[in-house]
Amino acid sequence: QVQLVESGGGLVHPGGSLTLSCAASPSIFSTYTMGWYRQAPGKQRELVATITMVGGTSYADSVKGRFTISRDNAKNTVYLQMNSLKPEDTAVYYCHSGVGAWGQGTLVTVSS
């Protein structure tokens, strides 16, 4: 069964850090570019970061220098390390596989 399962969301103060994880079915992970997207209330879903099968990365300008995407191909897992979080980073974060599959999302709330 094709599956992406996110975890690691929660409430954090501005300036804090969180790490999101996404465990994937092997069939939709190992040879595909993986990505993290987010959707804030009342806004469209937007791309946050991507990572290719061999580790090439790209980031939205709004998160460059603060977020780091990585993957562990042995564990079929992709991560998003988020530092220096801001209230505007509040959103539901979704994991995406290049095959077109989406996870269920995990909520990140940045608030004092």
Phi and psi restraints in degrees (range 20) as a CNS / XPLOR table:
assign (resid 1 and name C) (resid 2 and name N)
       (resid 2 and name CA) (resid 2 and name C) 1.0 -71.7 20.0 2
assign (resid 2 and name N) (resid 2 and name CA)
       (resid 2 and name C) (resid 3 and name N) 1.0 128.6 20.0 2
assign (resid 2 and name C) (resid 3 and name N)
       (resid 3 and name CA) (resid 3 and name C) 1.0 -153.9 20.0 2
assign (resid 3 and name N) (resid 3 and name CA)
       (resid 3 and name C) (resid 4 and name N) 1.0 139.5 20.0 2
assign (resid 3 and name C) (resid 4 and name N)
       (resid 4 and name CA) (resid 4 and name C) 1.0 -129.7 20.0 2
assign (resid 4 and name N) (resid 4 and name CA)
       (resid 4 and name C) (resid 5 and name N) 1.0 126.2 20.0 2
assign (resid 4 and name C) (resid 5 and name N)
       (resid 5 and name CA) (resid 5 and name C) 1.0 -126.5 20.0 2
assign (resid 5 and name N) (resid 5 and name CA)
       (resid 5 and name C) (resid 6 and name N) 1.0 114.3 20.0 2
assign (resid 5 and name C) (resid 6 and name N)
       (resid 6 and name CA) (resid 6 and name C) 1.0 -89.6 20.0 2
assign (resid 6 and name N) (resid 6 and name CA)
       (resid 6 and name C) (resid 7 and name N) 1.0 155.3 20.0 2
assign (resid 6 and name C) (resid 7 and name N)
       (resid 7 and name CA) (resid 7 and name C) 1.0 -155.7 20.0 2
assign (resid 7 and name N) (resid 7 and name CA)
       (resid 7 and name C) (resid 8 and name N) 1.0 165.2 20.0 2
assign (resid 7 and name C) (resid 8 and name N)
       (resid 8 and name CA) (resid 8 and name C) 1.0 106.3 20.0 2
assign (resid 8 and name N) (resid 8 and name CA)
       (resid 8 and name C) (resid 9 and name N) 1.0 -4.2 20.0 2
assign (resid 8 and name C) (resid 9 and name N)
       (resid 9 and name CA) (resid 9 and name C) 1.0 -71.6 20.0 2
assign (resid 9 and name N) (resid 9 and name CA)
       (resid 9 and name C) (resid 10 and name N) 1.0 171.4 20.0 2
assign (resid 9 and name C) (resid 10 and name N)
       (resid 10 and name CA) (resid 10 and name C) 1.0 161.7 20.0 2
assign (resid 10 and name N) (resid 10 and name CA)
       (resid 10 and name C) (resid 11 and name N) 1.0 -167.4 20.0 2
assign (resid 10 and name C) (resid 11 and name N)
       (resid 11 and name CA) (resid 11 and name C) 1.0 -98.5 20.0 2
assign (resid 11 and name N) (resid 11 and name CA)
       (resid 11 and name C) (resid 12 and name N) 1.0 131.7 20.0 2
assign (resid 11 and name C) (resid 12 and name N)
       (resid 12 and name CA) (resid 12 and name C) 1.0 -141.5 20.0 2
assign (resid 12 and name N) (resid 12 and name CA)
       (resid 12 and name C) (resid 13 and name N) 1.0 148.4 20.0 2
assign (resid 12 and name C) (resid 13 and name N)
       (resid 13 and name CA) (resid 13 and name C) 1.0 -75.9 20.0 2
assign (resid 13 and name N) (resid 13 and name CA)
       (resid 13 and name C) (resid 14 and name N) 1.0 154.1 20.0 2
assign (resid 13 and name C) (resid 14 and name N)
       (resid 14 and name CA) (resid 14 and name C) 1.0 -54.8 20.0 2
assign (resid 14 and name N) (resid 14 and name CA)
       (resid 14 and name C) (resid 15 and name N) 1.0 137.1 20.0 2
assign (resid 14 and name C) (resid 15 and name N)
       (resid 15 and name CA) (resid 15 and name C) 1.0 90.4 20.0 2
assign (resid 15 and name N) (resid 15 and name CA)
       (resid 15 and name C) (resid 16 and name N) 1.0 -9.7 20.0 2
assign (resid 15 and name C) (resid 16 and name N)
       (resid 16 and name CA) (resid 16 and name C) 1.0 -82.6 20.0 2
assign (resid 16 and name N) (resid 16 and name CA)
       (resid 16 and name C) (resid 17 and name N) 1.0 -175.6 20.0 2
assign (resid 16 and name C) (resid 17 and name N)
       (resid 17 and name CA) (resid 17 and name C) 1.0 -132.0 20.0 2
assign (resid 17 and name N) (resid 17 and name CA)
       (resid 17 and name C) (resid 18 and name N) 1.0 151.6 20.0 2
assign (resid 17 and name C) (resid 18 and name N)
       (resid 18 and name CA) (resid 18 and name C) 1.0 -146.2 20.0 2
assign (resid 18 and name N) (resid 18 and name CA)
       (resid 18 and name C) (resid 19 and name N) 1.0 152.5 20.0 2
assign (resid 18 and name C) (resid 19 and name N)
       (resid 19 and name CA) (resid 19 and name C) 1.0 -123.5 20.0 2
assign (resid 19 and name N) (resid 19 and name CA)
       (resid 19 and name C) (resid 20 and name N) 1.0 122.6 20.0 2
assign (resid 19 and name C) (resid 20 and name N)
       (resid 20 and name CA) (resid 20 and name C) 1.0 -94.6 20.0 2
assign (resid 20 and name N) (resid 20 and name CA)
       (resid 20 and name C) (resid 21 and name N) 1.0 146.4 20.0 2
assign (resid 20 and name C) (resid 21 and name N)
       (resid 21 and name CA) (resid 21 and name C) 1.0 -125.7 20.0 2
assign (resid 21 and name N) (resid 21 and name CA)
       (resid 21 and name C) (resid 22 and name N) 1.0 149.5 20.0 2
assign (resid 21 and name C) (resid 22 and name N)
       (resid 22 and name CA) (resid 22 and name C) 1.0 -137.7 20.0 2
assign (resid 22 and name N) (resid 22 and name CA)
       (resid 22 and name C) (resid 23 and name N) 1.0 112.1 20.0 2
assign (resid 22 and name C) (resid 23 and name N)
       (resid 23 and name CA) (resid 23 and name C) 1.0 -91.8 20.0 2
assign (resid 23 and name N) (resid 23 and name CA)
       (resid 23 and name C) (resid 24 and name N) 1.0 129.3 20.0 2
assign (resid 23 and name C) (resid 24 and name N)
       (resid 24 and name CA) (resid 24 and name C) 1.0 -119.8 20.0 2
assign (resid 24 and name N) (resid 24 and name CA)
       (resid 24 and name C) (resid 25 and name N) 1.0 152.6 20.0 2
assign (resid 24 and name C) (resid 25 and name N)
       (resid 25 and name CA) (resid 25 and name C) 1.0 -65.5 20.0 2
assign (resid 25 and name N) (resid 25 and name CA)
       (resid 25 and name C) (resid 26 and name N) 1.0 139.1 20.0 2
assign (resid 25 and name C) (resid 26 and name N)
       (resid 26 and name CA) (resid 26 and name C) 1.0 -55.4 20.0 2
assign (resid 26 and name N) (resid 26 and name CA)
       (resid 26 and name C) (resid 27 and name N) 1.0 -34.7 20.0 2
assign (resid 26 and name C) (resid 27 and name N)
       (resid 27 and name CA) (resid 27 and name C) 1.0 -66.1 20.0 2
assign (resid 27 and name N) (resid 27 and name CA)
       (resid 27 and name C) (resid 28 and name N) 1.0 -20.3 20.0 2
assign (resid 27 and name C) (resid 28 and name N)
       (resid 28 and name CA) (resid 28 and name C) 1.0 -114.3 20.0 2
assign (resid 28 and name N) (resid 28 and name CA)
       (resid 28 and name C) (resid 29 and name N) 1.0 13.7 20.0 2
assign (resid 28 and name C) (resid 29 and name N)
       (resid 29 and name CA) (resid 29 and name C) 1.0 -117.6 20.0 2
assign (resid 29 and name N) (resid 29 and name CA)
       (resid 29 and name C) (resid 30 and name N) 1.0 -55.6 20.0 2
assign (resid 29 and name C) (resid 30 and name N)
       (resid 30 and name CA) (resid 30 and name C) 1.0 -60.4 20.0 2
assign (resid 30 and name N) (resid 30 and name CA)
       (resid 30 and name C) (resid 31 and name N) 1.0 -34.2 20.0 2
assign (resid 30 and name C) (resid 31 and name N)
       (resid 31 and name CA) (resid 31 and name C) 1.0 -111.6 20.0 2
assign (resid 31 and name N) (resid 31 and name CA)
       (resid 31 and name C) (resid 32 and name N) 1.0 13.2 20.0 2
assign (resid 31 and name C) (resid 32 and name N)
       (resid 32 and name CA) (resid 32 and name C) 1.0 -117.5 20.0 2
assign (resid 32 and name N) (resid 32 and name CA)
       (resid 32 and name C) (resid 33 and name N) 1.0 150.0 20.0 2
assign (resid 32 and name C) (resid 33 and name N)
       (resid 33 and name CA) (resid 33 and name C) 1.0 -67.9 20.0 2
assign (resid 33 and name N) (resid 33 and name CA)
       (resid 33 and name C) (resid 34 and name N) 1.0 134.4 20.0 2
assign (resid 33 and name C) (resid 34 and name N)
       (resid 34 and name CA) (resid 34 and name C) 1.0 -111.0 20.0 2
assign (resid 34 and name N) (resid 34 and name CA)
       (resid 34 and name C) (resid 35 and name N) 1.0 152.0 20.0 2
assign (resid 34 and name C) (resid 35 and name N)
       (resid 35 and name CA) (resid 35 and name C) 1.0 -146.1 20.0 2
assign (resid 35 and name N) (resid 35 and name CA)
       (resid 35 and name C) (resid 36 and name N) 1.0 161.3 20.0 2
assign (resid 35 and name C) (resid 36 and name N)
       (resid 36 and name CA) (resid 36 and name C) 1.0 -117.7 20.0 2
assign (resid 36 and name N) (resid 36 and name CA)
       (resid 36 and name C) (resid 37 and name N) 1.0 132.9 20.0 2
assign (resid 36 and name C) (resid 37 and name N)
       (resid 37 and name CA) (resid 37 and name C) 1.0 -121.8 20.0 2
assign (resid 37 and name N) (resid 37 and name CA)
       (resid 37 and name C) (resid 38 and name N) 1.0 165.5 20.0 2
assign (resid 37 and name C) (resid 38 and name N)
       (resid 38 and name CA) (resid 38 and name C) 1.0 -144.7 20.0 2
assign (resid 38 and name N) (resid 38 and name CA)
       (resid 38 and name C) (resid 39 and name N) 1.0 153.7 20.0 2
assign (resid 38 and name C) (resid 39 and name N)
       (resid 39 and name CA) (resid 39 and name C) 1.0 -136.3 20.0 2
assign (resid 39 and name N) (resid 39 and name CA)
       (resid 39 and name C) (resid 40 and name N) 1.0 113.6 20.0 2
assign (resid 39 and name C) (resid 40 and name N)
       (resid 40 and name CA) (resid 40 and name C) 1.0 -84.6 20.0 2
assign (resid 40 and name N) (resid 40 and name CA)
       (resid 40 and name C) (resid 41 and name N) 1.0 158.6 20.0 2
assign (resid 40 and name C) (resid 41 and name N)
       (resid 41 and name CA) (resid 41 and name C) 1.0 -55.6 20.0 2
assign (resid 41 and name N) (resid 41 and name CA)
       (resid 41 and name C) (resid 42 and name N) 1.0 128.8 20.0 2
assign (resid 41 and name C) (resid 42 and name N)
       (resid 42 and name CA) (resid 42 and name C) 1.0 76.4 20.0 2
assign (resid 42 and name N) (resid 42 and name CA)
       (resid 42 and name C) (resid 43 and name N) 1.0 6.5 20.0 2
assign (resid 42 and name C) (resid 43 and name N)
       (resid 43 and name CA) (resid 43 and name C) 1.0 -122.7 20.0 2
assign (resid 43 and name N) (resid 43 and name CA)
       (resid 43 and name C) (resid 44 and name N) 1.0 164.6 20.0 2
assign (resid 43 and name C) (resid 44 and name N)
       (resid 44 and name CA) (resid 44 and name C) 1.0 -78.2 20.0 2
assign (resid 44 and name N) (resid 44 and name CA)
       (resid 44 and name C) (resid 45 and name N) 1.0 155.9 20.0 2
assign (resid 44 and name C) (resid 45 and name N)
       (resid 45 and name CA) (resid 45 and name C) 1.0 -66.3 20.0 2
assign (resid 45 and name N) (resid 45 and name CA)
       (resid 45 and name C) (resid 46 and name N) 1.0 137.0 20.0 2
assign (resid 45 and name C) (resid 46 and name N)
       (resid 46 and name CA) (resid 46 and name C) 1.0 -130.8 20.0 2
assign (resid 46 and name N) (resid 46 and name CA)
       (resid 46 and name C) (resid 47 and name N) 1.0 151.9 20.0 2
assign (resid 46 and name C) (resid 47 and name N)
       (resid 47 and name CA) (resid 47 and name C) 1.0 -74.8 20.0 2
assign (resid 47 and name N) (resid 47 and name CA)
       (resid 47 and name C) (resid 48 and name N) 1.0 133.6 20.0 2
assign (resid 47 and name C) (resid 48 and name N)
       (resid 48 and name CA) (resid 48 and name C) 1.0 -103.0 20.0 2
assign (resid 48 and name N) (resid 48 and name CA)
       (resid 48 and name C) (resid 49 and name N) 1.0 -51.9 20.0 2
assign (resid 48 and name C) (resid 49 and name N)
       (resid 49 and name CA) (resid 49 and name C) 1.0 -161.5 20.0 2
assign (resid 49 and name N) (resid 49 and name CA)
       (resid 49 and name C) (resid 50 and name N) 1.0 153.2 20.0 2
assign (resid 49 and name C) (resid 50 and name N)
       (resid 50 and name CA) (resid 50 and name C) 1.0 -133.9 20.0 2
assign (resid 50 and name N) (resid 50 and name CA)
       (resid 50 and name C) (resid 51 and name N) 1.0 157.6 20.0 2
assign (resid 50 and name C) (resid 51 and name N)
       (resid 51 and name CA) (resid 51 and name C) 1.0 -143.4 20.0 2
assign (resid 51 and name N) (resid 51 and name CA)
       (resid 51 and name C) (resid 52 and name N) 1.0 129.6 20.0 2
assign (resid 51 and name C) (resid 52 and name N)
       (resid 52 and name CA) (resid 52 and name C) 1.0 -80.0 20.0 2
assign (resid 52 and name N) (resid 52 and name CA)
       (resid 52 and name C) (resid 53 and name N) 1.0 173.7 20.0 2
assign (resid 52 and name C) (resid 53 and name N)
       (resid 53 and name CA) (resid 53 and name C) 1.0 -56.8 20.0 2
assign (resid 53 and name N) (resid 53 and name CA)
       (resid 53 and name C) (resid 54 and name N) 1.0 -34.2 20.0 2
assign (resid 53 and name C) (resid 54 and name N)
       (resid 54 and name CA) (resid 54 and name C) 1.0 -99.9 20.0 2
assign (resid 54 and name N) (resid 54 and name CA)
       (resid 54 and name C) (resid 55 and name N) 1.0 9.2 20.0 2
assign (resid 54 and name C) (resid 55 and name N)
       (resid 55 and name CA) (resid 55 and name C) 1.0 99.8 20.0 2
assign (resid 55 and name N) (resid 55 and name CA)
       (resid 55 and name C) (resid 56 and name N) 1.0 6.0 20.0 2
assign (resid 55 and name C) (resid 56 and name N)
       (resid 56 and name CA) (resid 56 and name C) 1.0 -70.7 20.0 2
assign (resid 56 and name N) (resid 56 and name CA)
       (resid 56 and name C) (resid 57 and name N) 1.0 135.5 20.0 2
assign (resid 56 and name C) (resid 57 and name N)
       (resid 57 and name CA) (resid 57 and name C) 1.0 -121.9 20.0 2
assign (resid 57 and name N) (resid 57 and name CA)
       (resid 57 and name C) (resid 58 and name N) 1.0 155.9 20.0 2
assign (resid 57 and name C) (resid 58 and name N)
       (resid 58 and name CA) (resid 58 and name C) 1.0 -146.3 20.0 2
assign (resid 58 and name N) (resid 58 and name CA)
       (resid 58 and name C) (resid 59 and name N) 1.0 151.7 20.0 2
assign (resid 58 and name C) (resid 59 and name N)
       (resid 59 and name CA) (resid 59 and name C) 1.0 -136.2 20.0 2
assign (resid 59 and name N) (resid 59 and name CA)
       (resid 59 and name C) (resid 60 and name N) 1.0 151.0 20.0 2
assign (resid 59 and name C) (resid 60 and name N)
       (resid 60 and name CA) (resid 60 and name C) 1.0 -67.2 20.0 2
assign (resid 60 and name N) (resid 60 and name CA)
       (resid 60 and name C) (resid 61 and name N) 1.0 147.0 20.0 2
assign (resid 60 and name C) (resid 61 and name N)
       (resid 61 and name CA) (resid 61 and name C) 1.0 -57.4 20.0 2
assign (resid 61 and name N) (resid 61 and name CA)
       (resid 61 and name C) (resid 62 and name N) 1.0 -32.5 20.0 2
assign (resid 61 and name C) (resid 62 and name N)
       (resid 62 and name CA) (resid 62 and name C) 1.0 -68.6 20.0 2
assign (resid 62 and name N) (resid 62 and name CA)
       (resid 62 and name C) (resid 63 and name N) 1.0 -16.7 20.0 2
assign (resid 62 and name C) (resid 63 and name N)
       (resid 63 and name CA) (resid 63 and name C) 1.0 -118.9 20.0 2
assign (resid 63 and name N) (resid 63 and name CA)
       (resid 63 and name C) (resid 64 and name N) 1.0 -3.9 20.0 2
assign (resid 63 and name C) (resid 64 and name N)
       (resid 64 and name CA) (resid 64 and name C) 1.0 -57.6 20.0 2
assign (resid 64 and name N) (resid 64 and name CA)
       (resid 64 and name C) (resid 65 and name N) 1.0 133.7 20.0 2
assign (resid 64 and name C) (resid 65 and name N)
       (resid 65 and name CA) (resid 65 and name C) 1.0 86.2 20.0 2
assign (resid 65 and name N) (resid 65 and name CA)
       (resid 65 and name C) (resid 66 and name N) 1.0 -11.0 20.0 2
assign (resid 65 and name C) (resid 66 and name N)
       (resid 66 and name CA) (resid 66 and name C) 1.0 -115.8 20.0 2
assign (resid 66 and name N) (resid 66 and name CA)
       (resid 66 and name C) (resid 67 and name N) 1.0 -35.0 20.0 2
assign (resid 66 and name C) (resid 67 and name N)
       (resid 67 and name CA) (resid 67 and name C) 1.0 -108.8 20.0 2
assign (resid 67 and name N) (resid 67 and name CA)
       (resid 67 and name C) (resid 68 and name N) 1.0 147.9 20.0 2
assign (resid 67 and name C) (resid 68 and name N)
       (resid 68 and name CA) (resid 68 and name C) 1.0 -134.2 20.0 2
assign (resid 68 and name N) (resid 68 and name CA)
       (resid 68 and name C) (resid 69 and name N) 1.0 124.4 20.0 2
assign (resid 68 and name C) (resid 69 and name N)
       (resid 69 and name CA) (resid 69 and name C) 1.0 -98.6 20.0 2
assign (resid 69 and name N) (resid 69 and name CA)
       (resid 69 and name C) (resid 70 and name N) 1.0 141.3 20.0 2
assign (resid 69 and name C) (resid 70 and name N)
       (resid 70 and name CA) (resid 70 and name C) 1.0 -148.7 20.0 2
assign (resid 70 and name N) (resid 70 and name CA)
       (resid 70 and name C) (resid 71 and name N) 1.0 166.2 20.0 2
assign (resid 70 and name C) (resid 71 and name N)
       (resid 71 and name CA) (resid 71 and name C) 1.0 -142.4 20.0 2
assign (resid 71 and name N) (resid 71 and name CA)
       (resid 71 and name C) (resid 72 and name N) 1.0 148.9 20.0 2
assign (resid 71 and name C) (resid 72 and name N)
       (resid 72 and name CA) (resid 72 and name C) 1.0 -118.2 20.0 2
assign (resid 72 and name N) (resid 72 and name CA)
       (resid 72 and name C) (resid 73 and name N) 1.0 100.2 20.0 2
assign (resid 72 and name C) (resid 73 and name N)
       (resid 73 and name CA) (resid 73 and name C) 1.0 -66.8 20.0 2
assign (resid 73 and name N) (resid 73 and name CA)
       (resid 73 and name C) (resid 74 and name N) 1.0 -25.8 20.0 2
assign (resid 73 and name C) (resid 74 and name N)
       (resid 74 and name CA) (resid 74 and name C) 1.0 -70.9 20.0 2
assign (resid 74 and name N) (resid 74 and name CA)
       (resid 74 and name C) (resid 75 and name N) 1.0 -28.0 20.0 2
assign (resid 74 and name C) (resid 75 and name N)
       (resid 75 and name CA) (resid 75 and name C) 1.0 -104.1 20.0 2
assign (resid 75 and name N) (resid 75 and name CA)
       (resid 75 and name C) (resid 76 and name N) 1.0 1.1 20.0 2
assign (resid 75 and name C) (resid 76 and name N)
       (resid 76 and name CA) (resid 76 and name C) 1.0 52.8 20.0 2
assign (resid 76 and name N) (resid 76 and name CA)
       (resid 76 and name C) (resid 77 and name N) 1.0 44.8 20.0 2
assign (resid 76 and name C) (resid 77 and name N)
       (resid 77 and name CA) (resid 77 and name C) 1.0 -132.8 20.0 2
assign (resid 77 and name N) (resid 77 and name CA)
       (resid 77 and name C) (resid 78 and name N) 1.0 139.2 20.0 2
assign (resid 77 and name C) (resid 78 and name N)
       (resid 78 and name CA) (resid 78 and name C) 1.0 -117.6 20.0 2
assign (resid 78 and name N) (resid 78 and name CA)
       (resid 78 and name C) (resid 79 and name N) 1.0 144.3 20.0 2
assign (resid 78 and name C) (resid 79 and name N)
       (resid 79 and name CA) (resid 79 and name C) 1.0 -122.1 20.0 2
assign (resid 79 and name N) (resid 79 and name CA)
       (resid 79 and name C) (resid 80 and name N) 1.0 156.3 20.0 2
assign (resid 79 and name C) (resid 80 and name N)
       (resid 80 and name CA) (resid 80 and name C) 1.0 -134.6 20.0 2
assign (resid 80 and name N) (resid 80 and name CA)
       (resid 80 and name C) (resid 81 and name N) 1.0 105.8 20.0 2
assign (resid 80 and name C) (resid 81 and name N)
       (resid 81 and name CA) (resid 81 and name C) 1.0 -86.1 20.0 2
assign (resid 81 and name N) (resid 81 and name CA)
       (resid 81 and name C) (resid 82 and name N) 1.0 121.6 20.0 2
assign (resid 81 and name C) (resid 82 and name N)
       (resid 82 and name CA) (resid 82 and name C) 1.0 -117.8 20.0 2
assign (resid 82 and name N) (resid 82 and name CA)
       (resid 82 and name C) (resid 83 and name N) 1.0 117.7 20.0 2
assign (resid 82 and name C) (resid 83 and name N)
       (resid 83 and name CA) (resid 83 and name C) 1.0 -116.6 20.0 2
assign (resid 83 and name N) (resid 83 and name CA)
       (resid 83 and name C) (resid 84 and name N) 1.0 164.7 20.0 2
assign (resid 83 and name C) (resid 84 and name N)
       (resid 84 and name CA) (resid 84 and name C) 1.0 48.9 20.0 2
assign (resid 84 and name N) (resid 84 and name CA)
       (resid 84 and name C) (resid 85 and name N) 1.0 48.5 20.0 2
assign (resid 84 and name C) (resid 85 and name N)
       (resid 85 and name CA) (resid 85 and name C) 1.0 -65.9 20.0 2
assign (resid 85 and name N) (resid 85 and name CA)
       (resid 85 and name C) (resid 86 and name N) 1.0 144.8 20.0 2
assign (resid 85 and name C) (resid 86 and name N)
       (resid 86 and name CA) (resid 86 and name C) 1.0 -119.7 20.0 2
assign (resid 86 and name N) (resid 86 and name CA)
       (resid 86 and name C) (resid 87 and name N) 1.0 157.7 20.0 2
assign (resid 86 and name C) (resid 87 and name N)
       (resid 87 and name CA) (resid 87 and name C) 1.0 -55.8 20.0 2
assign (resid 87 and name N) (resid 87 and name CA)
       (resid 87 and name C) (resid 88 and name N) 1.0 -32.9 20.0 2
assign (resid 87 and name C) (resid 88 and name N)
       (resid 88 and name CA) (resid 88 and name C) 1.0 -72.3 20.0 2
assign (resid 88 and name N) (resid 88 and name CA)
       (resid 88 and name C) (resid 89 and name N) 1.0 -5.5 20.0 2
assign (resid 88 and name C) (resid 89 and name N)
       (resid 89 and name CA) (resid 89 and name C) 1.0 -83.6 20.0 2
assign (resid 89 and name N) (resid 89 and name CA)
       (resid 89 and name C) (resid 90 and name N) 1.0 -5.8 20.0 2
assign (resid 89 and name C) (resid 90 and name N)
       (resid 90 and name CA) (resid 90 and name C) 1.0 -61.0 20.0 2
assign (resid 90 and name N) (resid 90 and name CA)
       (resid 90 and name C) (resid 91 and name N) 1.0 124.7 20.0 2
assign (resid 90 and name C) (resid 91 and name N)
       (resid 91 and name CA) (resid 91 and name C) 1.0 -177.8 20.0 2
assign (resid 91 and name N) (resid 91 and name CA)
       (resid 91 and name C) (resid 92 and name N) 1.0 169.0 20.0 2
assign (resid 91 and name C) (resid 92 and name N)
       (resid 92 and name CA) (resid 92 and name C) 1.0 -88.2 20.0 2
assign (resid 92 and name N) (resid 92 and name CA)
       (resid 92 and name C) (resid 93 and name N) 1.0 126.7 20.0 2
assign (resid 92 and name C) (resid 93 and name N)
       (resid 93 and name CA) (resid 93 and name C) 1.0 -101.8 20.0 2
assign (resid 93 and name N) (resid 93 and name CA)
       (resid 93 and name C) (resid 94 and name N) 1.0 130.8 20.0 2
assign (resid 93 and name C) (resid 94 and name N)
       (resid 94 and name CA) (resid 94 and name C) 1.0 -118.2 20.0 2
assign (resid 94 and name N) (resid 94 and name CA)
       (resid 94 and name C) (resid 95 and name N) 1.0 139.8 20.0 2
assign (resid 94 and name C) (resid 95 and name N)
       (resid 95 and name CA) (resid 95 and name C) 1.0 -91.0 20.0 2
assign (resid 95 and name N) (resid 95 and name CA)
       (resid 95 and name C) (resid 96 and name N) 1.0 143.3 20.0 2
assign (resid 95 and name C) (resid 96 and name N)
       (resid 96 and name CA) (resid 96 and name C) 1.0 -137.1 20.0 2
assign (resid 96 and name N) (resid 96 and name CA)
       (resid 96 and name C) (resid 97 and name N) 1.0 137.4 20.0 2
assign (resid 96 and name C) (resid 97 and name N)
       (resid 97 and name CA) (resid 97 and name C) 1.0 -104.4 20.0 2
assign (resid 97 and name N) (resid 97 and name CA)
       (resid 97 and name C) (resid 98 and name N) 1.0 144.3 20.0 2
assign (resid 97 and name C) (resid 98 and name N)
       (resid 98 and name CA) (resid 98 and name C) 1.0 -59.4 20.0 2
assign (resid 98 and name N) (resid 98 and name CA)
       (resid 98 and name C) (resid 99 and name N) 1.0 -12.5 20.0 2
assign (resid 98 and name C) (resid 99 and name N)
       (resid 99 and name CA) (resid 99 and name C) 1.0 -78.4 20.0 2
assign (resid 99 and name N) (resid 99 and name CA)
       (resid 99 and name C) (resid 100 and name N) 1.0 -10.6 20.0 2
assign (resid 99 and name C) (resid 100 and name N)
       (resid 100 and name CA) (resid 100 and name C) 1.0 107.6 20.0 2
assign (resid 100 and name N) (resid 100 and name CA)
       (resid 100 and name C) (resid 101 and name N) 1.0 7.3 20.0 2
assign (resid 100 and name C) (resid 101 and name N)
       (resid 101 and name CA) (resid 101 and name C) 1.0 -89.9 20.0 2
assign (resid 101 and name N) (resid 101 and name CA)
       (resid 101 and name C) (resid 102 and name N) 1.0 148.4 20.0 2
assign (resid 101 and name C) (resid 102 and name N)
       (resid 102 and name CA) (resid 102 and name C) 1.0 -122.8 20.0 2
assign (resid 102 and name N) (resid 102 and name CA)
       (resid 102 and name C) (resid 103 and name N) 1.0 149.2 20.0 2
assign (resid 102 and name C) (resid 103 and name N)
       (resid 103 and name CA) (resid 103 and name C) 1.0 -83.9 20.0 2
assign (resid 103 and name N) (resid 103 and name CA)
       (resid 103 and name C) (resid 104 and name N) 1.0 -179.1 20.0 2
assign (resid 103 and name C) (resid 104 and name N)
       (resid 104 and name CA) (resid 104 and name C) 1.0 -84.7 20.0 2
assign (resid 104 and name N) (resid 104 and name CA)
       (resid 104 and name C) (resid 105 and name N) 1.0 -14.1 20.0 2
assign (resid 104 and name C) (resid 105 and name N)
       (resid 105 and name CA) (resid 105 and name C) 1.0 95.5 20.0 2
assign (resid 105 and name N) (resid 105 and name CA)
       (resid 105 and name C) (resid 106 and name N) 1.0 151.4 20.0 2
assign (resid 105 and name C) (resid 106 and name N)
       (resid 106 and name CA) (resid 106 and name C) 1.0 -136.8 20.0 2
assign (resid 106 and name N) (resid 106 and name CA)
       (resid 106 and name C) (resid 107 and name N) 1.0 134.0 20.0 2
assign (resid 106 and name C) (resid 107 and name N)
       (resid 107 and name CA) (resid 107 and name C) 1.0 -84.6 20.0 2
assign (resid 107 and name N) (resid 107 and name CA)
       (resid 107 and name C) (resid 108 and name N) 1.0 130.2 20.0 2
assign (resid 107 and name C) (resid 108 and name N)
       (resid 108 and name CA) (resid 108 and name C) 1.0 -116.3 20.0 2
assign (resid 108 and name N) (resid 108 and name CA)
       (resid 108 and name C) (resid 109 and name N) 1.0 122.7 20.0 2
assign (resid 108 and name C) (resid 109 and name N)
       (resid 109 and name CA) (resid 109 and name C) 1.0 -120.1 20.0 2
assign (resid 109 and name N) (resid 109 and name CA)
       (resid 109 and name C) (resid 110 and name N) 1.0 122.9 20.0 2
assign (resid 109 and name C) (resid 110 and name N)
       (resid 110 and name CA) (resid 110 and name C) 1.0 -111.4 20.0 2
assign (resid 110 and name N) (resid 110 and name CA)
       (resid 110 and name C) (resid 111 and name N) 1.0 110.5 20.0 2
assign (resid 110 and name C) (resid 111 and name N)
       (resid 111 and name CA) (resid 111 and name C) 1.0 -157.5 20.0 2
assign (resid 111 and name N) (resid 111 and name CA)
       (resid 111 and name C) (resid 112 and name N) 1.0 148.5 20.0 2
